Amino acid sequence: MKRLVFITSNSGKFEEVRKILLPHGIEVLQNDIPCPEIQADSSEEVVSFSLEWLGDREMAYLIDDSGLFIDALGGFPSVYSAFVFKTLGNSGILRLMDGLPDERRTAHFETVFGVSGSGKRLIFRGRCDGRISHEPLGSGGFGYDPIFIPDGGDGRTFGQMSTEEKNRLSHRGAAVRDMLENLDKLLEIL
């Protein structure tokens, strides 16, 4: 079995990725190596900086940057999603959108993964379109999950779904599927 270290302090992200990759013969371990997160215009820039800063390691590793982009708010919070969540939370986002009808509540999540191993680096991406609910629904997941209703689902928020249900629709699930579509390249560096 191949091994990949996911450098994250977010156990929810770790668990989502671990559950998808394990059946494909890739064991995912979690490590919370401190890594500065730059303020940049795109997730790709954040991931590229982190890959450079972390450099080569004994084991192949994965880092990610994910963001929520709300159309009615000009794409906000975008690459600042973690900071905005810590500062405003879901209630603050919902206050900013107070009174907006469903058709103006469109949003999407993006994830960019960086994988480094054997002196090589790979980038994978995922996206999930949807909309922001009018109130938090569900207690599952983490972060913005209780207020995000993905397209292609049954009208429930990510917070109302199991990890497996969320993985079928989510941006992070899509980024892992991008990895699996390029499994030959991934296995070369693990």
C-alpha positions in Angstrom: 0.0 0.0 0.0 1.3 3.5 -0.9 1.3 6.2 1.7 0.6 9.9 1.4 0.8 12.5 4.2 -2.0 15.1 4.2 -0.6 18.2 5.9 -3.6 19.8 7.5 -4.9 20.6 11.0 -8.5 20.0 9.7 -9.6 16.5 10.6 -12.7 16.9 8.5 -10.7 17.5 5.3 -8.4 14.6 6.2 -11.2 12.2 6.8 -12.9 13.1 3.4 -9.7 12.5 1.5 -8.7 9.3 3.4 -12.1 7.7 2.8 -11.8 8.2 -1.0 -8.1 7.1 -1.5 -8.0 4.1 0.9 -10.0 1.8 -1.5 -7.4 2.7 -4.2 -4.5 1.4 -2.2 -3.3 4.7 -0.9 -3.1 5.1 2.9 -3.5 8.8 3.9 -1.8 9.9 7.2 -2.4 13.3 8.8 0.3 15.6 10.0 0.0 19.2 11.2 3.3 20.6 10.1 3.1 24.4 10.5 3.1 26.1 7.2 2.6 29.8 6.6 -0.4 30.6 4.4 0.2 33.6 2.2 -2.5 36.0 1.2 -2.8 35.6 -2.6 -5.3 36.1 -5.4 -5.8 32.4 -6.1 -5.6 29.0 -4.4 -3.0 27.9 -7.0 -0.7 30.7 -5.7 -1.2 29.6 -2.1 -0.6 25.9 -2.9 2.5 26.7 -5.0 4.0 28.8 -2.2 3.3 26.1 0.4 4.9 23.4 -1.9 8.1 25.6 -2.2 8.2 26.4 1.5 7.8 22.8 2.6 10.2 21.5 0.0 11.0 17.8 -0.4 10.2 15.5 2.5 10.9 11.9 3.4 7.4 10.9 2.4 5.1 12.2 -0.4 2.7 14.8 1.0 -0.5 16.6 0.1 -1.6 20.1 0.8 -4.7 21.9 -0.1 -6.3 25.3 -0.4 -10.1 25.5 -0.6 -12.4 28.5 -0.8 -16.0 29.5 -1.0 -16.9 32.0 -3.7 -20.3 33.7 -3.4 -21.5 35.4 -6.6 -23.7 38.1 -4.9 -20.7 39.1 -2.8 -18.3 39.5 -5.7 -16.7 36.1 -5.0 -16.1 36.8 -1.3 -14.8 35.2 0.8 -12.7 33.3 -1.9 -9.1 32.5 -0.8 -9.8 34.2 2.6 -12.5 31.6 3.4 -10.8 30.2 6.5 -10.1 33.6 8.0 -13.6 34.8 7.2 -15.2 31.7 8.7 -13.2 32.3 11.9 -14.1 35.9 11.9 -17.8 36.0 10.7 -18.8 32.4 10.8 -21.9 31.1 9.0 -24.2 33.6 10.7 -22.1 36.5 9.4 -22.2 35.2 5.9 -26.0 34.7 6.2 -26.4 38.3 7.5 -24.5 39.6 4.5 -27.0 37.8 2.2 -30.1 38.6 4.2 -33.1 39.2 1.9 -31.5 37.8 -1.3 -33.8 35.4 -3.2 -32.6 31.9 -4.1 -31.6 32.9 -7.6 -29.1 35.4 -6.2 -27.6 33.0 -3.7 -25.4 31.1 -6.2 -21.9 30.1 -5.0 -19.2 27.6 -5.6 -16.4 25.9 -3.7 -13.0 25.3 -5.2 -10.2 23.0 -4.0 -6.6 23.0 -5.3 -4.3 20.1 -4.1 -0.6 20.1 -4.3 1.2 16.8 -4.1 5.0 16.5 -3.7 7.1 13.4 -3.8 10.2 12.0 -5.4 11.3 15.5 -6.4 8.2 16.1 -8.4 5.1 18.2 -7.8 1.5 17.8 -9.1 -1.5 20.0 -8.9 -5.1 18.8 -8.9 -8.4 20.8 -8.9 -12.0 20.4 -8.0 -15.1 22.6 -8.1 -18.7 22.3 -6.8 -21.4 24.7 -7.8 -24.4 25.4 -5.6 -26.1 28.0 -3.5 -26.2 29.4 0.0 -29.2 28.4 2.2 -31.2 30.9 4.1 -30.3 29.3 7.5 -27.8 26.7 8.7 -29.1 23.2 8.2 -27.4 20.0 9.6 -24.7 19.4 12.1 -22.3 17.3 9.9 -19.2 18.4 8.1 -17.3 21.5 9.1 -17.0 25.2 8.1 -19.5 26.4 5.6 -21.1 22.9 5.1 -24.4 23.8 7.0 -25.1 26.7 4.6 -24.0 25.3 1.2 -26.5 23.4 -1.0 -24.6 21.6 -3.8 -26.1 21.4 -7.3 -26.8 17.8 -8.3 -28.0 16.9 -4.8 -31.4 16.5 -3.3 -31.6 20.0 -1.8 -29.8 19.2 1.4 -26.7 21.1 2.6 -23.3 19.5 3.0 -24.0 19.7 6.7 -26.9 17.3 6.3 -25.0 14.7 4.4 -22.7 11.8 5.4 -19.1 12.1 4.4 -19.7 9.6 1.6 -22.6 11.6 0.2 -20.7 14.8 0.4 -17.6 13.3 -1.3 -19.8 12.4 -4.3 -20.7 16.0 -4.9 -18.0 18.2 -3.2 -15.1 20.2 -4.5 -12.7 18.2 -2.5 -14.2 14.9 -3.8 -13.8 16.3 -7.3 -10.1 17.2 -6.6 -9.5 13.6 -5.4 -11.2 12.2 -8.5 -8.9 14.4 -10.5 -6.0 12.7 -8.7 -7.5 9.3 -9.4 -7.9 10.1 -13.1 -4.2 10.8 -13.1 -3.3 7.8 -10.8 -0.4 6.7 -12.9 1.3 10.1 -12.4 0.4 10.1 -8.7 1.8 6.6 -8.0 5.1 7.6 -9.6 5.8 10.1 -6.9 4.3 8.1 -3.9 
